[in-house]
């Protein structure tokens, strides 16, 4: 079915897709993430997400947690560096209740002090658990070294010192600035009519919830531009059996035409399939790394490309040497037409499987509308992937895949 998008009267973006299923999915996406925080209160976006479930003017925390679960549904949320998403899964006959509770959480949360004290401790425990997991902590440290003073350097969870400074006042200030319809999108994937979806979103996200001064607040929230980045290696001593390594560099942002070729190259190098080049080399051929992968995360004004592997500390240098040879080979030889065709087919298969998941589709629609102001049909994305040629990949590889121009962080 086609995806329908529109902008409703309150300013909220709306995306809808009809499916044949007894299950309905809806998501509220808010352009409010870690990068929108004041440095002093790093972690407020994530802590706010926790606090949304702790009581509103209509419901207490217990009633919120039981509201959809008693119907067999689910209510969840997550925070990234550029967005906060609250989403629900219900039977299609309960879609109104799902839309209503998402609006209630976004606009009527009370952020009680008593609950904040408990949630702050939970987040501090979460931060501590990250520090006990070097394979996760290394990515936060890598972002901090690579992005420096830029807001993208800040960890999503915050730091112990910053989280302890966050009070109810800071959470209310953050939500007053960002939790408004013109800074949101609402997506629905369900077996209902588009007219019903529009009616529901208008009912709960209409002009009655707008704040007059919001336009001025948001227009004055200008984010700094990503500029310079470090290169070279940084070794950090850790009391762990295994060594961990992240290699990466800034790359193309969400709006760059090279975004899809970059995603394809990343998938070839270290995607989820076991036949990725780095997996075949470091793990299957040399048996030196149990985990190895590559990732590409595009942001609004920058992108981040990383390669990660974990290995015995004595094998770190050997792994880096093997990796350098692999990257050099790609820079020099590129990809044959046969290999490129197979890689594109693999990526298209992964994309089709992901889009066959209605919840993933709902979340993807919300994010696309939030940042691109549109939702690109999967067929158009397929056509763009099929048009990628080996010369494009070689150009990106020669620009990016030289460790002399990348930053390497090693836990040893």
C-alpha positions as CSV (number, residue, x, y, z in Angstrom):
1,X,0.0,0.0,0.0
2,X,1.1,3.6,-0.7
3,X,2.4,5.8,2.2
4,X,0.4,8.9,2.7
5,X,2.0,12.0,4.3
6,X,0.6,15.4,5.2
7,X,1.1,18.2,7.6
8,X,-1.8,18.8,10.0
9,X,-3.2,22.0,11.3
10,X,-1.1,22.1,14.4
11,X,2.1,21.7,12.4
12,X,2.7,18.0,13.2
13,X,3.8,15.9,10.3
14,X,1.7,12.8,9.7
15,X,2.5,9.5,7.8
16,X,0.2,6.7,7.3
17,X,0.3,3.2,5.6
18,X,-2.6,0.8,5.6
19,X,-1.8,-2.9,6.1
20,X,-3.9,-6.0,6.4
21,X,-3.3,-7.0,10.0
22,X,-5.2,-7.2,13.3
23,X,-2.2,-5.4,14.9
24,X,-1.7,-1.6,14.7
25,X,1.5,0.4,15.2
26,X,1.9,4.1,15.9
27,X,4.9,6.3,16.8
28,X,5.5,9.8,18.0
29,X,8.9,11.1,16.8
30,X,10.2,14.3,18.4
31,X,13.2,16.2,17.1
32,X,14.8,16.4,20.6
33,X,17.9,14.3,21.3
34,X,21.2,14.5,23.1
35,X,22.6,17.2,20.8
36,X,19.8,19.6,21.8
37,X,20.9,19.5,25.5
38,X,22.9,22.1,27.4
39,X,26.3,20.7,28.2
40,X,25.7,21.1,31.9
41,X,22.6,18.9,31.7
42,X,23.9,16.2,29.4
43,X,21.5,13.2,29.6
44,X,18.3,15.3,30.0
45,X,16.7,14.0,26.8
46,X,17.2,10.4,27.9
47,X,16.1,11.1,31.5
48,X,13.0,12.9,30.2
49,X,12.1,9.8,28.1
50,X,12.2,7.8,31.4
51,X,10.1,10.3,33.2
52,X,7.3,10.4,30.6
53,X,6.0,7.1,32.0
54,X,5.9,8.4,35.7
55,X,2.6,10.2,35.8
56,X,0.5,12.7,33.9
57,X,-2.5,14.9,34.8
58,X,-4.7,12.0,33.8
59,X,-2.8,8.9,35.0
60,X,-0.4,7.7,37.6
61,X,2.7,5.7,36.8
62,X,1.1,2.3,37.5
63,X,-1.9,3.1,35.3
64,X,0.4,4.2,32.5
65,X,2.3,0.9,32.6
66,X,-0.8,-1.2,32.7
67,X,-2.9,0.9,30.2
68,X,-1.9,-0.9,27.0
69,X,-0.5,-4.1,28.5
70,X,-4.0,-4.9,29.8
71,X,-5.2,-4.8,26.2
72,X,-2.3,-7.1,25.1
73,X,-0.4,-4.1,23.7
74,X,3.0,-2.6,24.3
75,X,4.3,0.9,25.0
76,X,7.9,1.8,24.6
77,X,10.4,4.7,23.9
78,X,14.0,5.4,23.0
79,X,16.3,8.3,22.7
80,X,19.1,8.9,20.1
81,X,21.4,11.9,19.6
82,X,18.8,13.6,17.4
83,X,15.4,12.3,18.4
84,X,13.1,10.9,21.1
85,X,10.5,8.3,20.0
86,X,7.5,7.0,21.9
87,X,5.7,4.2,20.2
88,X,2.9,1.7,20.8
89,X,1.6,-1.6,19.4
90,X,-2.0,-2.6,19.9
91,X,-4.9,-4.4,18.3
92,X,-6.3,-2.3,15.6
93,X,-9.6,-1.7,17.5
94,X,-7.5,0.0,20.2
95,X,-5.6,2.4,18.0
96,X,-7.5,5.4,19.5
97,X,-6.3,4.5,23.0
98,X,-2.7,4.2,21.7
99,X,-2.8,7.6,20.0
100,X,-4.4,9.2,23.1
101,X,-1.8,7.9,25.6
102,X,1.1,9.0,23.4
103,X,-0.3,12.5,23.4
104,X,-0.9,12.3,27.1
105,X,2.7,11.3,27.8
106,X,4.1,14.0,25.5
107,X,1.9,16.9,26.7
108,X,0.6,16.1,30.2
109,X,3.5,14.5,32.0
110,X,4.0,15.9,35.5
111,X,7.6,14.7,36.2
112,X,7.1,14.2,39.9
113,X,10.1,14.8,42.1
114,X,9.7,11.6,43.9
115,X,9.8,9.6,40.7
116,X,12.7,11.6,39.4
117,X,14.9,10.6,42.3
118,X,14.2,6.9,41.5
119,X,14.7,7.3,37.8
120,X,18.0,9.2,38.2
121,X,19.3,6.3,40.2
122,X,18.3,3.9,37.5
123,X,20.1,5.9,34.9
124,X,23.2,6.2,37.0
125,X,23.1,2.4,37.3
126,X,22.7,2.2,33.5
127,X,25.8,4.4,33.1
128,X,27.8,2.2,35.5
129,X,26.8,-1.0,33.6
130,X,28.1,0.6,30.4
131,X,31.5,1.2,32.1
132,X,31.5,-2.5,32.9
133,X,31.0,-3.3,29.2
134,X,34.0,-2.1,27.3
135,X,32.6,-3.2,23.9
136,X,29.8,-0.6,24.5
137,X,31.7,2.1,26.4
138,X,34.4,2.4,23.7
139,X,31.8,3.8,21.3
140,X,30.9,6.6,23.7
141,X,34.5,7.4,24.2
142,X,35.2,7.3,20.5
143,X,32.4,9.9,19.8
144,X,33.9,12.1,22.5
145,X,37.4,12.0,21.0
146,X,36.2,12.3,17.5
147,X,33.6,15.1,17.9
148,X,35.4,17.0,20.6
149,X,33.4,20.1,21.8
150,X,30.5,19.4,19.4
151,X,27.1,18.3,20.8
152,X,27.4,14.9,19.0
153,X,30.2,14.0,21.3
154,X,27.9,13.8,24.3
155,X,26.8,10.4,25.5
156,X,23.1,9.7,25.3
157,X,22.9,8.6,28.9
158,X,24.9,11.6,30.1
159,X,27.6,11.4,32.8
160,X,27.1,10.8,36.5
161,X,27.9,14.4,37.3
162,X,25.6,15.9,34.6
163,X,22.7,13.5,35.4
164,X,22.8,14.4,39.1
165,X,22.3,18.1,38.2
166,X,19.1,17.4,36.3
167,X,16.0,18.4,38.2
168,X,12.3,18.8,37.4
169,X,13.0,22.3,36.2
170,X,15.5,21.2,33.6
171,X,13.1,18.5,32.3
172,X,10.2,21.0,32.0
173,X,12.4,23.5,30.2
174,X,13.6,20.8,27.8
175,X,10.0,19.6,27.0
176,X,8.6,23.2,26.8
177,X,11.2,23.9,24.1
178,X,11.0,20.7,22.1
179,X,7.9,18.7,22.8
180,X,5.5,20.6,20.5
181,X,3.5,19.5,17.4
182,X,5.6,21.5,14.9
183,X,8.7,19.7,16.2
184,X,7.0,16.2,15.9
185,X,5.8,13.6,13.4
186,X,3.2,10.9,14.0
187,X,3.2,7.7,12.0
188,X,0.6,5.0,11.8
189,X,0.7,1.6,10.2
190,X,-2.6,-0.1,10.7
191,X,-5.7,-1.6,9.0
192,X,-7.8,1.6,9.4
193,X,-8.7,4.3,6.9
194,X,-6.4,7.3,6.4
195,X,-9.3,9.5,7.3
196,X,-9.6,7.9,10.7
197,X,-5.9,8.2,11.3
198,X,-6.0,11.9,10.4
199,X,-9.0,12.4,12.7
200,X,-7.2,10.7,15.6
201,X,-4.0,12.7,15.3
202,X,-5.9,15.9,14.8
203,X,-8.0,15.2,17.9
204,X,-5.0,14.6,20.2
205,X,-2.3,16.7,18.6
206,X,-4.4,19.6,17.4
207,X,-3.9,23.3,17.7
208,X,-5.2,23.2,21.3
209,X,-1.8,21.8,22.5
210,X,0.3,24.4,20.7
211,X,2.4,26.9,22.6
212,X,2.5,30.4,21.1
213,X,6.1,31.2,21.9
214,X,7.4,27.9,20.5
215,X,8.3,29.2,17.1
216,X,10.7,31.7,18.6
217,X,12.3,29.2,20.9
218,X,13.0,26.7,18.2
219,X,14.2,29.2,15.6
220,X,16.8,30.4,18.1
221,X,18.0,26.9,18.8
222,X,20.9,26.9,16.3
223,X,23.1,23.9,16.4
224,X,26.9,24.3,15.9
225,X,28.4,22.9,12.7
226,X,30.8,19.9,12.8
227,X,34.2,21.1,11.7
228,X,37.6,19.5,12.5
229,X,38.3,15.9,13.6
230,X,41.4,14.1,15.0
231,X,43.3,11.3,13.3
232,X,45.9,8.9,14.5
233,X,45.7,6.3,17.3
234,X,44.9,6.5,21.0
235,X,45.6,3.5,23.3
236,X,43.8,3.3,26.6
237,X,44.8,0.7,29.2
238,X,41.9,-1.4,30.5
239,X,41.8,-4.3,33.0
240,X,40.0,-6.6,30.6
241,X,41.0,-9.9,29.0
242,X,39.9,-8.9,25.6
243,X,41.2,-5.9,23.6
244,X,38.6,-3.6,21.8
245,X,39.2,-1.3,18.9
246,X,37.1,1.3,17.0
247,X,38.4,2.9,13.8
248,X,36.4,5.6,12.1
249,X,35.9,8.9,10.6
250,X,33.2,11.5,9.8
251,X,31.4,11.0,6.6
252,X,28.2,12.0,4.7
253,X,25.2,13.4,6.4
254,X,21.5,12.6,6.1
255,X,21.1,14.8,3.1
256,X,24.1,13.8,1.0
257,X,23.5,12.0,-2.3
258,X,26.3,9.6,-1.4
259,X,24.4,8.3,1.6
260,X,23.1,5.1,0.0
261,X,26.5,4.2,-1.7
262,X,28.1,4.8,1.7
263,X,25.5,2.4,3.3
264,X,26.2,-0.2,0.6
265,X,30.0,0.0,1.2
266,X,29.5,-0.3,4.9
267,X,27.4,-3.4,4.4
268,X,30.0,-5.0,2.2
269,X,32.7,-4.3,4.7
270,X,31.1,-5.3,7.9
271,X,27.3,-5.7,7.6
272,X,25.3,-8.2,9.6
273,X,25.9,-11.1,7.2
274,X,28.7,-13.5,7.9
275,X,30.0,-13.1,4.4
276,X,31.0,-9.5,4.9
277,X,34.7,-8.8,4.0
278,X,36.0,-8.1,7.5
279,X,34.1,-11.0,9.0
280,X,35.5,-13.3,6.4
281,X,39.1,-12.0,6.9
282,X,39.5,-11.4,10.6
283,X,37.2,-14.1,11.9
284,X,36.8,-16.9,9.3
285,X,40.3,-16.8,7.7
286,X,42.5,-15.7,10.6
287,X,40.3,-16.6,13.6
288,X,41.4,-13.4,15.4
289,X,38.2,-11.7,16.1
290,X,34.9,-13.1,17.5
291,X,33.1,-9.9,16.7
292,X,33.8,-7.5,13.9
293,X,31.4,-5.1,12.2
294,X,31.2,-1.8,10.4
295,X,28.5,0.8,10.9
296,X,27.4,4.1,9.3
297,X,25.2,6.6,11.2
298,X,24.2,9.7,9.3
299,X,23.2,12.8,11.3
300,X,21.7,16.1,10.1
301,X,25.1,17.8,9.6
302,X,27.6,14.9,9.7
303,X,27.9,11.2,9.4
304,X,29.9,8.7,11.3
305,X,31.6,5.6,9.9
306,X,33.1,3.0,12.2
307,X,34.8,-0.4,12.2
308,X,34.8,-2.3,15.5
309,X,36.5,-5.5,16.5
310,X,37.3,-7.3,19.7
311,X,40.3,-9.6,20.0
312,X,42.9,-11.0,22.4
313,X,45.1,-8.1,23.5
314,X,48.1,-9.8,22.0
315,X,46.4,-9.8,18.5
316,X,45.5,-6.2,18.3
317,X,48.5,-5.2,16.1
318,X,48.0,-8.2,13.9
319,X,44.3,-7.4,13.4
320,X,45.1,-3.8,12.5
321,X,47.7,-4.9,10.0
322,X,45.3,-7.3,8.4
323,X,42.6,-4.6,8.4
324,X,45.0,-2.1,6.8
325,X,45.7,-4.6,4.0
326,X,42.0,-5.2,3.4
327,X,41.2,-1.5,3.2
328,X,44.2,-0.9,0.9
329,X,43.0,-3.7,-1.4
330,X,39.6,-2.1,-1.6
331,X,41.0,1.3,-2.3
332,X,43.2,0.0,-5.1
333,X,41.0,-2.6,-6.7
334,X,37.4,-1.6,-5.9
335,X,34.7,-4.1,-6.7
336,X,34.0,-6.2,-9.8
337,X,30.6,-5.8,-11.4
338,X,29.8,-9.4,-10.3
339,X,30.6,-8.7,-6.7
340,X,28.8,-5.4,-6.8
341,X,25.6,-7.0,-8.2
342,X,25.7,-9.6,-5.4
343,X,26.2,-7.0,-2.8
344,X,23.3,-4.9,-4.0
345,X,21.1,-7.9,-4.0
346,X,22.0,-8.7,-0.5
347,X,21.3,-5.1,0.7
348,X,18.0,-5.0,-1.1
349,X,17.1,-8.3,0.6
350,X,17.9,-6.9,4.0
351,X,15.9,-3.8,3.2
352,X,12.9,-5.7,2.1
353,X,12.9,-7.9,5.2
354,X,13.3,-4.8,7.5
355,X,10.4,-3.1,5.7
356,X,8.2,-6.2,6.0
357,X,8.3,-5.6,9.7
358,X,5.4,-3.2,10.3
359,X,6.8,-1.8,13.5
360,X,10.1,-1.0,11.8
361,X,8.2,0.5,8.9
362,X,6.3,2.7,11.3
363,X,9.4,4.0,13.1
364,X,11.2,4.5,9.8
365,X,8.3,6.6,8.4
366,X,8.3,8.8,11.5
367,X,12.0,9.5,11.3
368,X,12.0,10.1,7.5
369,X,9.2,12.6,7.8
370,X,10.9,14.3,10.8
371,X,14.1,14.9,9.0
372,X,13.3,14.8,5.2
373,X,9.7,16.1,5.4
374,X,8.7,13.1,3.2
375,X,8.8,9.3,3.2
376,X,10.5,7.9,0.2
377,X,8.7,4.8,-1.2
378,X,10.8,1.6,-0.9
379,X,10.7,1.2,-4.7
380,X,12.5,4.5,-5.2
381,X,15.1,3.5,-2.7
382,X,15.5,0.2,-4.5
383,X,16.0,2.0,-7.8
384,X,18.7,4.3,-6.3
385,X,20.6,1.2,-4.9
386,X,20.4,-0.5,-8.2
387,X,22.0,2.5,-9.9
388,X,25.0,2.5,-7.6
389,X,28.1,1.7,-9.7
390,X,31.6,0.5,-8.8
391,X,33.1,3.9,-9.6
392,X,31.0,5.5,-6.9
393,X,32.1,3.0,-4.3
394,X,35.8,3.2,-5.3
395,X,35.7,7.0,-5.0
396,X,34.2,6.8,-1.5
397,X,36.7,4.0,-0.5
398,X,39.6,6.1,-1.7
399,X,38.3,9.1,0.2
400,X,37.5,7.4,3.4
401,X,39.2,4.0,3.8
402,X,42.7,5.0,4.7
403,X,43.5,4.6,8.4
404,X,46.0,7.5,8.2
405,X,43.0,9.8,7.7
406,X,40.9,8.0,10.4
407,X,40.9,8.0,14.2
408,X,41.6,4.7,16.0
409,X,40.7,4.1,19.7
410,X,42.1,1.0,21.3
411,X,41.3,-0.5,24.7
412,X,44.2,-2.7,25.6
